[in-house]
Amino acid sequence: MPVRWIKSLPTFVQAVVIILSALFLFDIMGAIIKHLGGRYPAQQLSVLRNVFGLIPSIIVLLLSSEWHSAGRPMIIRNWKLGLFRGGIITFAQFSYYSALMHMEFATVNTLAFISPMFVTALSVPLLGLRVGKWRWIAVALGFVGVVWIMRPGSSVFTLYAILPLCAALFYAINSVTVRMFDTDVPTATINLYSTFGALVGSTILMSSTSGFIPVASTEDWMWIFAMGAVGGCAVLLLITAYRLTSPGNLAPFEYFGIPFSFAIGWYIFGEAPFDTLFPGALLIIGGGLLIVWRERRKKKEAEEESGA
């Protein structure tokens, strides 16, 4: 019944409902990681997350009409790039999971929303794109918000506050490099390569640093399975949403992840970091929305010129 109800909605509304669901599931995954973080290192949780994350990636691939119509290829020309992105995700996960273990839940997720600004900055050296003054202003606005939250030099600042920024940078590299793949490569195939690469990378990282700590109980295994399943479903929903409409249409709704994080942090962990997050969080959101506005403005101008 819920699926049938969603399909009855207009396409754009479907995409919004789906991406909001994905954001909520990502936050649930983060809450489970924070819950397990007192007993297991971030490296091990990353390995287990990627093990179970392979399952939805395979399901997405099997359901991809593009993959079937192309003859179900598993080897792609950009396979090295696919595995490289998995290595980048390894460090993103380690940074994000470690931050969750040492910082307030909402603060970690808010700082991670600097990622759209990193994407803008990285588009210049990696993709050769030209970034105008408005988007640079948006980047600067976002960084001011980050500095406001981190408050370097004050008693509230710790080195752990750098970890969400590292995660955002690595995730931004992952987002930018996806445009380097051949256009005929299905999204599901790219996702499978990245997840497998992240599994290999996180296993190497775990083996060379923390080692594997035996899972203490059946209950913990259930939490671990939930972590992987919820995270995998979130990725699946995210892919589905971005196939229904353009990323620019959905970008403003991604910032609903901040109030979701605040609500989960308050309800589950008893956190209420109002003084820490505001007004810095508003500047981060403002910077992201300014980028969205500028992208839509440029697209509209291009359409008007082509129609002239």
C-alpha positions in Angstrom: 0.0 0.0 0.0 2.7 2.6 0.8 4.5 2.0 -2.5 1.2 2.2 -4.4 0.5 5.5 -2.6 3.9 7.0 -3.5 3.5 5.9 -7.2 0.2 7.8 -7.4 2.0 11.1 -6.6 3.5 13.4 -9.2 7.1 12.4 -10.2 8.7 15.4 -8.4 6.7 14.8 -5.2 7.7 11.1 -5.4 11.4 12.1 -5.6 11.0 14.5 -2.6 9.3 11.8 -0.4 12.0 9.3 -1.4 15.0 11.5 -0.7 13.6 12.6 2.7 13.2 8.9 3.5 16.8 8.3 2.5 18.1 11.2 4.7 16.2 9.8 7.6 17.6 6.3 7.1 21.1 7.7 6.8 20.6 9.4 10.2 19.3 6.2 11.7 22.4 4.4 10.4 24.5 7.1 12.0 22.7 6.7 15.3 23.4 2.9 15.2 27.0 3.6 14.5 27.2 5.9 17.5 25.5 3.3 19.7 28.0 0.6 18.6 31.0 2.9 18.7 31.6 2.3 22.4 32.3 -1.4 21.8 33.8 -1.6 18.2 36.3 0.6 16.3 35.2 2.7 13.4 37.4 0.6 11.0 35.5 -2.6 11.9 32.1 -1.0 11.7 33.0 0.3 8.2 33.9 -3.2 7.1 30.6 -4.6 8.3 28.7 -1.8 6.9 30.2 -2.4 3.4 29.6 -6.2 3.7 25.9 -5.7 4.1 26.0 -2.7 1.8 26.9 -5.0 -1.1 23.5 -6.6 -1.0 21.4 -3.6 -2.0 24.0 -2.6 -4.6 23.6 -6.0 -6.2 19.8 -5.7 -6.1 19.9 -2.3 -7.7 22.2 -3.7 -10.4 19.9 -6.7 -11.1 16.9 -4.4 -11.4 18.7 -2.0 -13.7 17.2 -2.1 -17.2 20.3 -0.3 -18.5 22.5 -3.1 -17.3 20.3 -5.9 -18.8 20.0 -4.1 -22.1 23.8 -3.7 -22.3 24.3 -7.5 -21.9 24.9 -7.5 -18.2 28.6 -6.4 -18.3 30.6 -6.5 -15.1 33.9 -5.1 -16.4 33.9 -1.4 -17.2 36.6 0.7 -18.9 36.8 3.0 -15.8 37.2 0.1 -13.3 40.3 1.7 -11.7 38.3 4.9 -11.1 35.5 2.8 -9.6 37.9 1.1 -7.1 39.6 4.4 -6.4 36.3 5.9 -5.4 35.9 3.0 -3.0 39.2 3.8 -1.4 38.0 7.4 -1.0 34.8 6.2 0.7 37.0 4.1 3.1 38.5 7.3 4.5 35.2 9.1 4.4 33.6 6.4 6.5 36.4 6.2 8.9 36.3 10.0 9.4 32.5 10.1 9.8 32.2 7.1 12.0 35.1 8.3 14.3 33.5 11.7 14.6 30.2 10.2 15.6 32.0 8.3 18.4 33.5 11.5 19.9 31.1 14.3 19.1 27.4 15.3 19.4 25.3 13.6 16.7 23.8 16.7 15.2 27.0 18.6 15.2 28.8 15.9 13.2 26.0 15.8 10.6 25.7 19.6 10.3 29.5 20.0 9.7 29.3 17.2 7.1 26.9 19.4 5.1 29.8 21.5 4.0 30.2 18.8 1.3 28.3 20.8 -1.5 30.8 23.6 -1.0 33.7 21.2 -1.4 32.0 19.8 -4.6 32.0 23.4 -6.0 35.6 24.0 -5.2 36.8 20.6 -6.5 35.0 21.1 -9.8 37.7 23.5 -10.9 40.8 21.3 -10.6 39.1 17.9 -11.2 36.6 18.7 -13.9 38.0 21.9 -15.3 34.7 23.8 -14.7 34.5 27.5 -14.3 33.1 28.7 -10.9 31.7 32.2 -10.8 31.7 34.7 -8.0 28.3 33.8 -6.6 29.3 30.2 -6.1 32.6 31.3 -4.5 30.6 33.5 -2.2 28.5 30.5 -1.3 31.6 28.5 -0.5 32.9 31.3 1.7 29.6 31.5 3.5 29.6 27.8 4.2 33.1 27.9 5.6 32.2 30.8 7.8 29.4 28.7 9.2 31.8 25.8 9.8 34.3 28.0 11.6 31.4 29.5 13.7 30.4 25.9 14.8 33.9 24.7 15.4 35.1 27.8 17.2 38.9 27.1 16.8 40.9 28.5 19.7 38.0 28.2 22.2 37.5 25.6 24.9 34.8 23.8 22.9 37.1 23.1 20.0 38.7 19.6 19.7 40.7 18.0 16.9 37.8 15.6 16.5 35.8 18.5 14.9 38.1 18.2 11.9 36.9 14.7 11.2 33.4 15.6 9.8 35.2 18.1 7.4 37.5 15.3 6.3 34.4 13.1 5.7 32.7 15.9 3.7 35.8 16.4 1.6 36.2 12.7 0.8 32.5 12.4 0.0 32.7 15.5 -2.2 35.6 13.9 -4.2 33.4 10.8 -4.6 30.6 13.0 -5.9 32.7 14.9 -8.4 34.5 11.9 -9.8 31.3 10.1 -10.7 31.1 12.4 -13.6 34.3 11.0 -15.0 32.7 7.6 -15.9 31.5 6.8 -19.4 27.9 7.9 -19.8 26.7 4.4 -20.7 27.8 2.8 -17.4 24.8 2.2 -15.2 24.7 3.9 -11.8 24.2 0.6 -10.1 27.5 -0.7 -11.6 29.4 2.4 -10.4 27.8 1.9 -6.9 28.8 -1.8 -6.8 32.4 -1.0 -7.7 32.6 1.7 -5.1 31.1 -0.4 -2.4 33.4 -3.3 -3.2 36.4 -1.0 -3.2 35.3 0.5 0.1 35.0 -3.0 1.5 38.6 -3.9 0.4 39.9 -0.6 1.7 38.2 -0.8 5.1 39.4 -4.4 5.5 43.0 -3.3 4.9 42.6 -0.4 7.3 41.1 -2.5 10.0 43.7 -5.3 9.6 46.6 -2.8 9.8 45.3 -0.7 12.7 42.5 -1.8 15.1 42.1 -5.5 14.2 38.8 -7.3 14.5 37.0 -7.4 17.8 34.7 -10.4 18.2 31.1 -9.3 18.2 29.9 -9.7 21.8 26.3 -10.8 21.4 23.4 -11.7 19.2 21.9 -8.3 19.9 25.0 -6.6 18.6 24.9 -8.7 15.4 21.3 -7.5 15.0 22.4 -3.9 15.4 25.2 -4.5 12.9 22.8 -6.1 10.4 20.4 -3.2 10.9 23.3 -0.7 10.3 24.1 -2.3 7.0 20.6 -2.9 5.9 19.4 0.6 6.7 22.5 2.2 5.1 22.0 0.1 2.0 18.4 1.0 1.7 19.2 4.6 2.1 21.7 4.4 -0.8 19.0 2.6 -2.8 16.4 5.3 -2.1 19.0 8.1 -2.9 19.7 6.6 -6.3 16.0 6.2 -7.0 15.3 9.8 -6.1 18.0 11.2 -8.3 16.7 9.1 -11.2 13.3 10.6 -10.9 14.4 14.3 -11.2 17.5 16.4 -11.5 19.9 16.8 -8.6 19.3 20.6 -8.6 15.6 20.1 -7.8 16.4 17.9 -4.8 19.4 19.7 -3.3 17.3 22.1 -1.1 15.5 19.2 0.5 18.9 17.5 1.5 19.2 20.1 4.2 16.3 18.5 6.0 19.0 16.1 7.2 20.1 18.7 9.7 16.7 18.9 11.6 16.5 15.1 11.3 19.9 14.8 13.0 19.0 17.3 15.7 15.8 15.5 16.5 17.5 12.0 16.6 20.4 13.4 18.7 17.9 15.0 21.1 15.5 12.0 21.3 18.1 9.1 21.5 21.2 10.6 23.0 19.7 13.5 25.0 21.7 16.1 23.1 20.5 19.7 22.4 23.5 21.7 21.0 21.7 24.9 20.2 24.5 27.1 21.2 27.0 25.1 19.2 25.1 24.8 15.9 23.4 28.2 15.6 23.8 30.5 13.7 26.6 28.6 12.0 24.2 25.9 10.7 22.1 28.6 9.0 25.2 29.9 7.1 26.0 26.4 5.9 22.4 25.9 4.7 22.5 29.4 3.1 25.7 28.7 1.3 24.3 25.5 -0.1 21.0 27.1 -1.2 22.9 29.9 -2.9 24.7 27.4 -5.0 21.4 25.8 -5.9 19.9 29.2 -6.8 22.9 30.1 -9.0 22.8 26.7 -10.8 19.1 27.2 -11.6 19.7 30.8 -12.7 22.4 29.7 -15.1 20.3 26.9 -16.5 17.4 29.2 -17.1 19.7 31.8 -18.9 21.1 29.0 -21.1 17.6 27.9 -22.0 16.5 31.4 -22.9 19.6 31.9 -25.1 19.0 28.6 -26.9 15.4 29.5 -27.5 16.2 33.0 -28.7 
